[in-house]
């Protein structure tokens, strides 16, 4: 009987680790799908395809047009909006199909992510594989996903009446919420993973967390740049409009509008955000090597800084080349890679979630 009692903690530990491995595998699949979804969303924006589907039909919208009559009907709906009337009056049906498919794939991927997240979540919950505390976090992500769908339509609706494109405010909100969902999913997956070293000191944890926040802010600023097509002008670096600090940054009244509606100001602030991320990542790497030399935390801080360097190079290249589609998508995709690694690094500095059987023993 004593032998059975002594073995019980090891059985509990093996069960907990097995359940965590299953959850991590599922969350990594979700992360991959989210990554692809954001890239397709970026391509949808860059090809001006986002307004090609003028209705929000969460169920019926899964089925695309299947014959010529249905394609004509879909095209006629598009012909009613300002984007067609002012920009695409000469568009053929075949050209319409090319932008339609980008938006349709984006929407079907979004629905697929919801299914791939919701159904396994129900299964893991029903089979008691989700730990106390983690379940509420996962439900929170599911709710954010539902909100993201509504915000996506709110964004599209902004371009159907008085504009030829979607609102940059709504586009940046849509992109940032996607990045926030990606971050939260990564943090939970990393918290469920084994950690080879103890948690880092508080200062290291705070600076790592601050880098995650900066990356999210920079992605929001990138959304404003995309919404205003601000990357298509002032395609020089390091100078902008021939100066380190260009003029006419506060041209609009009131002044706050410039930070959201003036393409020059928005691009300049996005540049400043990149410089800020660079400086903080460099300082974080140096400080972590001083405090925790030869540790996994220090090695991750170095890799994070290198990722920032690569992303900066991609961003500069995208700007200098006048935002070609492939470079722009690479810049957006690598921003998610950087954000995901920053989130995983921050969770790594805090250590793994306590195993359920360890909590039970302590209590």
N, C-alpha and C positions, 0 to 999 in steps of 0.2 A: 504493500500500500504506500509506503514511504517512497519507494522507487517511482511509482506512478506520479506522486505529488511532485517529486523532484524533476521529472521529465515534462510536467505540464507547461512550465514557462517556455521551454524550447518548442513545444508543439504550437503554443500560442504565437510565438515569435515567427515561426515558419509560416503560419497561416496569415499573419499580418503582412509579412513581406511578400507573400504570393498575391494577396489581394492588392497591395500597392503596385506590384508589377503589372497587373491587369489594368488597373486604373491609369497608370502612366502610359501604357501602350495605347489605350483608347484616347487619352488626352493628346498624345503626340500625333495621332491621326487627325484629330480635330485641328491641331495647330497647322499641320500641313495643308488641310483644306482651307483654313482661314488665310494662309499665305497665298494660295492660288486665287482665292476669292478677291483679295485686295489687289493682286496683280491684274486680274480681269477687270476689276472696277477701274483701275488706272487706265487700262487700254480703252475701256468704254468712254472715259472722260476725254482722253487724248484724241480719239477718233470722232468725237462729238456724236456719240451713239446713244447717250443716256436718255434722250427725249424721243427715241424712235417708238417706244411703247407707251402710249398715252393713257393707259388705264391700269389700275392696280387690281388684279384678280388673283389672290393668293392660291386659289384652287384651280380654277379654269385656266389661268394663265400658264400653267405647266405645259399645256398643249400648244405648240406653235401653229401657224397657218399650214394647212395640209393640201390646199389646192389653189388654183389661180384666183378663184372668187374670194377666198379668204385672204389671200395676199393683197388683192385689190382693196378689200375692205379695211385691212390694217393700214395700208398706204394712204387711203382717203382720210383716216383719222389723223395721221401724221400731217397731212396737208392742211389741216385746220389750225395748226399752231404757228406762232410767229417765226420759229426757226425755219420752217419750210418757206413761208411767205417771203421772208427777208433775206435768207441766205441760200436756200436750196431749191429755188423754183424750177431749175432745169434738171433736177434729180430724176433719174429713171427708176423704174421699179427694181431693176437689178442692183442699182446703187443703194436703194433703200434696204434691200435684203441684207446687204453687207453690214449696215449699221444696226439693223434689227437684231441680227444674230449675236452681236457683242452684248447688247442689253439683255437678250433672252438668256444667254449663257450665264451672265452675271446673276440674274434673278434665280435661275434654276440651281446654281451653285449655292446661293444663299439659303434656299429652301433645303437643299441637301445637307448643308452644315447643321441646320436646325434638327433634321431627322437623325443625323449621325450623333448629335449631342444628346437629344432628348430620349431616344429609345434605349441606348445603353445605360443612361442615367437611371431610368426606371428599373432596368434589370438589376443593376448593381445595388440600387436601393432595396428592391424587393428581396434580394438574396443576402442582404445585410453585409455587403462588402465595403460599404462606405463608412468611414470613421466619423465619430461625433465631431461636429465642427466643420469638417470638410464638406459634408452634405449641403449645409446652408450656403457655403461659398459657391458650390456648383449650381445650386438653384438660382443664386444671384446672377451667375453668368448666363443661365438660360433666360432669365427675365431681361437681361441686357440685350440678348439676341433678339427677343421679341420687340423690344424698344427700337433696336437697330433697323428692323424691317419697316416699322412705322416712320422712322426718320428718313429712311431711303425714299419712301413715297413722298413724304413732306418735301424732300429735296427736289425730286422730279417735278412735283406740282408747281414749284416756284418758276419753272421754265415753260409752262404750258399756256400762259395767258399774256403777260406783258413783257416777257423777256425772250431773247433768242438762246439763252443758256441758263443753267441753274444758278441759284444764288450762291456766291462764294461762301457766305456765312453757313449755309446749310450743307454745302459740300464739305467744308472743313469740319463741321460737327459730325457728319456721317463718317468721314475718314478717321477722325480722332476716336470716336466710339468703337470703331472696328479695331483700332490699335489698342484701346483700353481692354477690350475683350480678349485680344491676343495676349496682352500682358498678364491679365488675371489668370488665364489658362496656363501660361508658362510658369507663373509663380506657384500655382498649386501643383503642377507636375513636378517641379523642382523640389517643392517641399515634401513630396512623397518619395523622392529618390534618396538613396543612401549618400551620406556625406563622409568623406574620408578624414576630415579634420574638424576640430571644435569650432564653434561660432567665433567670428572675429570680434574685435572690440567695438564699442558703440560708435566711435568716430568713423571707423571704416564702414560700418553698416549705414550710418546716416549719409555719408558721401556717396555710397553706392546707390542708395535710394534716391538721392537728389539727381543723380545721372539719369535714372529712369524717368523722373519727372521732366527733366530737361529734354529728353528724347521725345516724350509725348508732346511737349509744347512745340518742339521743332517740327513734328509731324503735322500739328495743327497749322503752323505757319506755312508749311508746304502745301497744305490743302487750300489756303488762301491764295498762294501763288498759282496753283493749278486753276482755281476757280476764276481768276482774273487774267489768265494767260500771261502772267507777269514775267515768266521766264523767257518769253519770246522777244523781250526788249532788253537793252543794256547788257549785251552779251560779251562783256569784257571782264577780266579779272586780273589783278586785285582791284584795279580802279573801276568805278561805276560812273558812267556818264563823264569820264575823264577826271574824276575826283575821288579822293578817299571817302569824303562825305559829300554826296551829291546835293545839288540844290533842289528846291521845290518839293521838299519832303512834307511840308505842312501846307500844301496848296489849297486843300479843301477846308471848308468851314462847316461845323465846328472841327477843331483840330483832331479829335479822336477818330473821325471818319477816315483820315489818311492811313491809319494803321490797318484798316480793313478794306478800303475802297480805292486807294491810290496805288496803282501797280508799282510805281517806283518805290514808294515807302514800304510796301509789303515785301518787295524783293530785298530791299536794303535790310529790313528787320530780320528776314530769313537768313541773310548772310551773317548778321550779328549773332543770331542764335547759333549758327554753325561754329563761329569763333568761340562762343561761350562754351559749347559742348567740348570743343577741342581743349580749351584751357583747363576746364574742370576734370576731364578725363586724364589729362597729363598730370595734374596735381594729385589726383586719386592714385594713379600708378606709382608716383614717387612716394607719396605718403604711406601707401600700403607696403611697399618694399622696405621702408624704414621701420614701420611698426611690426610687420609680420614677414620678415625676410625668409625666402626659400619655402614659402607655404603655397598651397593651392590658391588661396585668396590673392596673393601677390601675382602669381602666374596668370590668373584670370583677369586681374586689373591690367596687366600688360597686354593681353590679347584684346581686351575691350578697347584700349587706346589704339591698337593697330587697326581694329575695325573702324574706329572713328576716322583714322587717316585714310583708309580705303574709301569710306563713304564720302569724305571731303573731296577726294580726287575724282570720284564718279560725278559728284555734284558739279564741280568746276568743269569737267569735260562735257557734261550735259549742257551747261550754260554756253560754253564756248562754241559748241557744235549746233547751237540754235535749237535745242530740245528735239532731237530725233526720237522717234517712238521707242526704239530698242533701248537707247541710253536712258530715256526718261523712266521706262519701266524698271530698268536695272537700278536706278537711283531709288525708286520707290520700294522695290523689293529688298534692296540692301538696307534700307531704313528699318524695315521690319526685322531683318536679321540682327541688326545692331540693337534694336529695342528688345528683341527676345533674349539676346545674350546678356544685355544689361539687367533685365528682369531676373534671369536665372542666376546671374552673379550676385545680385542683391539678396535673393533668397538664400544663396549659398553662404553669404556672410552671416546669416542668421541661424543656419543649421536646419536640419530636417525637422518635420513635425514629430513630436513624441509618438512612439508606437502605442497603440491602444493597450497592449498587455503591460507596458511599462507604467502607463497612467494608472491602471488597475492595481499594480503592485504598490505604487506609491500611496494610493488612497487606502 
